[in-house]
Amino acid sequence: MQRIANLLVIKNGQVLLLKKPRRDWYVAPGGKMEPGESIFEAAVREFTEETNATPMGTHLKGVYTMMIQEQDKTVDEWMMFTFAANHLTGDLFKETPEGILEWHPVEALATLPMAEGDRTNLQFAANQQGVQYGTFYYTTEFQLIKENIQSSIEEVNHPNE
């Protein structure tokens, strides 16, 4: 099963997105995990490779299963781990072989062209507390068939209270 980690930087009401040339869709910078890598390490490495910057305040925001279906049969499946960060250091690339980096208002996540599952998880990452979990079912052309979403907010237990 393919494992993917991506990372959304949210700073001053803006999000850093990568416009992919193939479909002109926006994504959070990220990519495939390497063997032995933690999901955190993969998200930070992929973000840094694609942006030339280092994310700060990185934390997990979503764990997703992606199901690609053709005529009611699963033809591919992968896991995606979405992280968010509230700052970055370094000088951003303007353009990379992966696409063009652009800052957009958080509200633009509702309307920018992107996979609908990405819209769901990036809006959650930018606007909600806690962690989201879900399964997205797509056609081979990445048209969303359905999604099944849950979320949780971590409870902090203080032993002396």
C-alpha positions as CSV (number, residue, x, y, z in Angstrom):
1,M,0.0,0.0,0.0
2,Q,1.3,3.4,-1.0
3,R,1.8,5.9,1.9
4,I,1.7,9.6,1.3
5,A,2.4,12.5,3.8
6,N,1.5,16.1,3.1
7,L,1.8,19.3,5.1
8,L,-0.2,22.5,5.0
9,V,1.4,25.7,6.4
10,I,-1.3,28.1,7.8
11,K,0.2,31.5,8.5
12,N,-1.5,34.9,8.9
13,G,-4.8,33.6,7.4
14,Q,-3.0,32.2,4.4
15,V,-2.2,28.7,3.3
16,L,0.8,27.6,1.1
17,L,-0.3,25.4,-1.7
18,L,1.3,23.8,-4.7
19,K,-0.4,24.1,-8.1
20,K,0.3,20.8,-9.9
21,P,0.8,21.2,-13.7
22,R,-1.0,18.0,-14.8
23,R,-4.6,19.1,-13.8
24,D,-3.9,22.6,-12.5
25,W,-5.2,21.3,-9.1
26,Y,-3.9,22.7,-5.8
27,V,-2.5,20.4,-3.2
28,A,-0.6,20.7,0.1
29,P,3.1,19.9,-0.5
30,G,3.9,16.3,0.1
31,G,4.6,12.9,-1.4
32,K,5.5,9.3,-1.0
33,M,7.0,8.0,2.2
34,E,10.3,6.2,2.1
35,P,10.9,2.8,3.8
36,G,11.5,3.2,7.5
37,E,10.4,6.8,7.7
38,S,7.9,8.0,10.2
39,I,4.8,9.9,8.9
40,F,6.2,13.0,10.6
41,E,9.6,12.6,9.0
42,A,8.1,12.0,5.6
43,A,5.8,15.1,5.8
44,V,8.7,17.4,6.8
45,R,11.1,15.9,4.2
46,E,8.6,16.1,1.4
47,F,7.6,19.7,2.3
48,T,11.2,20.8,2.5
49,E,12.1,19.1,-0.8
50,E,9.1,20.8,-2.6
51,T,9.3,24.2,-1.0
52,N,13.0,24.8,0.1
53,A,11.6,25.8,3.5
54,T,11.3,24.1,6.9
55,P,7.9,23.9,8.6
56,M,7.6,24.9,12.2
57,G,5.0,23.8,14.8
58,T,4.2,20.7,12.8
59,H,1.3,18.5,14.0
60,L,-0.9,15.7,12.7
61,K,-4.3,16.8,11.4
62,G,-5.6,13.8,9.4
63,V,-5.3,10.1,8.6
64,Y,-7.1,9.0,5.4
65,T,-7.6,5.9,3.2
66,M,-8.0,6.6,-0.5
67,M,-9.8,3.9,-2.5
68,I,-9.7,4.1,-6.3
69,Q,-12.6,2.2,-7.8
70,E,-13.5,1.1,-11.3
71,Q,-16.9,-0.5,-11.9
72,D,-17.4,-1.2,-8.1
73,K,-14.0,-2.9,-7.8
74,T,-11.0,-1.5,-5.9
75,V,-8.1,-1.0,-8.3
76,D,-5.8,1.0,-6.0
77,E,-5.6,2.0,-2.3
78,W,-3.3,4.2,-0.3
79,M,-3.0,6.0,3.0
80,M,-2.5,9.7,3.4
81,F,-1.3,11.5,6.5
82,T,-2.0,15.2,6.6
83,F,0.0,17.6,8.8
84,A,-0.3,21.3,9.5
85,A,2.3,23.8,10.6
86,N,1.9,27.4,11.8
87,H,5.2,28.8,10.5
88,L,8.1,28.1,8.2
89,T,11.7,29.2,7.8
90,G,13.8,29.5,4.6
91,D,13.3,31.1,1.2
92,L,10.5,29.4,-0.8
93,F,11.1,28.2,-4.3
94,K,8.9,30.1,-6.8
95,E,8.5,27.1,-9.1
96,T,9.6,23.5,-8.9
97,P,9.3,20.5,-11.2
98,E,6.3,19.6,-8.9
99,G,4.5,22.8,-9.6
100,I,4.1,26.5,-8.6
101,L,4.0,27.5,-4.9
102,E,1.3,30.1,-4.1
103,W,-0.1,31.6,-0.9
104,H,-3.9,31.8,-0.8
105,P,-6.4,32.9,1.8
106,V,-7.7,30.0,4.0
107,E,-11.2,30.7,2.6
108,A,-10.0,29.9,-0.9
109,L,-9.7,26.2,0.0
110,A,-13.5,26.1,-0.5
111,T,-13.3,27.1,-4.2
112,L,-9.8,26.4,-5.6
113,P,-9.6,23.5,-8.1
114,M,-8.5,20.4,-6.2
115,A,-9.6,16.8,-5.5
116,E,-12.7,17.0,-3.4
117,G,-11.2,14.8,-0.7
118,D,-8.3,17.2,-0.5
119,R,-10.8,20.0,0.0
120,T,-12.3,18.1,2.9
121,N,-9.1,17.4,4.7
122,L,-7.3,20.7,4.0
123,Q,-10.3,22.7,5.1
124,F,-10.4,20.7,8.3
125,A,-6.6,21.1,8.8
126,A,-6.9,24.9,8.4
127,N,-10.1,25.5,10.3
128,Q,-10.8,22.8,12.9
129,Q,-9.3,21.5,16.1
130,G,-8.4,17.9,16.5
131,V,-7.6,15.1,14.0
132,Q,-9.8,14.0,11.2
133,Y,-10.0,10.4,9.9
134,G,-11.7,9.2,6.8
135,T,-12.0,7.1,3.7
136,F,-12.4,8.7,0.2
137,Y,-13.7,6.6,-2.7
138,Y,-12.7,7.9,-6.2
139,T,-13.0,6.9,-9.8
140,T,-9.8,6.3,-11.7
141,E,-10.2,10.0,-12.9
142,F,-10.3,11.2,-9.3
143,Q,-14.0,12.1,-9.2
144,L,-15.2,11.7,-5.7
145,I,-17.7,8.9,-5.3
146,K,-18.2,9.2,-1.6
147,E,-16.5,10.0,1.7
148,N,-16.8,8.7,5.2
149,I,-15.4,11.1,7.8
150,Q,-14.8,11.1,11.5
151,S,-12.9,13.4,13.8
152,S,-11.6,13.6,17.4
153,I,-10.3,16.2,19.7
154,E,-7.6,15.0,22.1
155,E,-8.4,15.2,25.8
156,V,-5.6,16.2,28.0
157,N,-5.6,14.5,31.4
158,H,-3.6,16.2,34.1
159,P,-2.8,13.8,36.9
160,N,-2.9,16.5,39.6
161,E,-6.3,17.9,38.8
